[in-house]
């Protein structure tokens, strides 16, 4: 927010908050690009859910749970 307000140069802010200046520029750009979405009508769009990916992730979680249980018993 300080970068948006102009309360110091990017270099000064990066030094003060111990982050790389590029990160400050990226955060500032992301905020400016996405800020208009807060005021748009209709709210957020529903996320697109990939059912195949969900199924694969559930299967993987099941495999990991079985492996974890097996390793705990050893």
Backbone torsions as a table, in degrees:
resi	resn	phi	psi	omega
1	UNK	NA	-34.7	179.6
2	UNK	-65.1	-31.9	177.3
3	UNK	-66.9	-38.3	177.9
4	UNK	-67.8	-38.4	-179.3
5	UNK	-73.8	-17.0	-178.0
6	UNK	78.5	27.8	-178.3
7	UNK	-86.4	55.4	179.4
8	UNK	125.8	161.8	178.2
9	UNK	-77.4	165.0	178.3
10	UNK	-60.3	-40.1	179.2
11	UNK	-62.8	-42.7	179.1
12	UNK	-64.1	-44.4	180.0
13	UNK	-65.4	-40.5	178.8
14	UNK	-61.6	-41.9	178.9
15	UNK	-66.8	-42.8	-177.2
16	UNK	-65.6	-39.6	-176.0
17	UNK	-101.0	5.2	176.5
18	UNK	55.5	50.1	174.5
19	UNK	-131.7	163.4	179.7
20	UNK	-75.8	141.1	179.7
21	UNK	-55.2	-33.0	178.5
22	UNK	-60.5	-38.0	179.5
23	UNK	-63.1	-42.3	179.2
24	UNK	-61.7	-43.9	178.6
25	UNK	-62.9	-40.6	179.5
26	UNK	-66.0	-43.0	179.3
27	UNK	-64.2	-41.5	-179.8
28	UNK	-63.5	-45.2	179.9
29	UNK	-63.5	-42.4	-180.0
30	UNK	-63.4	-40.8	179.3
31	UNK	-66.0	-44.9	-179.6
32	UNK	-65.6	-38.4	179.9
33	UNK	-70.4	-35.2	-174.9
34	UNK	-96.3	-9.7	-175.1
35	UNK	-64.8	-33.1	-178.8
36	UNK	-65.1	-27.2	179.6
37	UNK	-63.3	-23.6	179.2
38	UNK	-65.2	-32.1	-173.9
39	UNK	-100.2	-0.4	-179.7
40	UNK	-75.8	149.1	178.9
41	UNK	-76.5	155.0	174.7
42	UNK	94.5	-7.7	178.1
43	UNK	69.9	-157.9	-177.2
44	UNK	-81.4	150.8	174.7
45	UNK	-80.0	145.9	178.2
46	UNK	-68.6	136.7	179.2
47	UNK	-68.0	147.5	177.0
48	UNK	-82.0	125.9	-177.8
49	UNK	-106.1	122.7	177.6
50	UNK	-89.1	103.6	-175.1
51	UNK	-61.6	-35.6	178.6
52	UNK	-64.2	-41.7	179.4
53	UNK	-66.6	-39.8	178.2
54	UNK	-61.4	-45.3	179.3
55	UNK	-60.7	-44.7	179.2
56	UNK	-62.8	-41.3	-179.6
57	UNK	-67.8	-37.0	176.6
58	UNK	-64.8	-41.2	178.4
59	UNK	-64.0	-43.4	179.7
60	UNK	-63.0	-41.5	178.7
61	UNK	-62.0	-40.3	177.5
62	UNK	-62.5	-43.8	178.0
63	UNK	-61.0	-42.7	-178.8
64	UNK	-67.9	-35.5	178.2
65	UNK	-65.4	-41.6	178.3
66	UNK	-64.5	-45.1	179.5
67	UNK	-63.0	-41.3	179.5
68	UNK	-63.8	-43.4	179.0
69	UNK	-62.8	-42.8	179.2
70	UNK	-61.8	-44.2	-178.2
71	UNK	-69.0	-30.6	177.2
72	UNK	-67.3	-33.2	-177.7
73	UNK	-75.2	-18.0	-176.7
74	UNK	-73.4	NA	NA
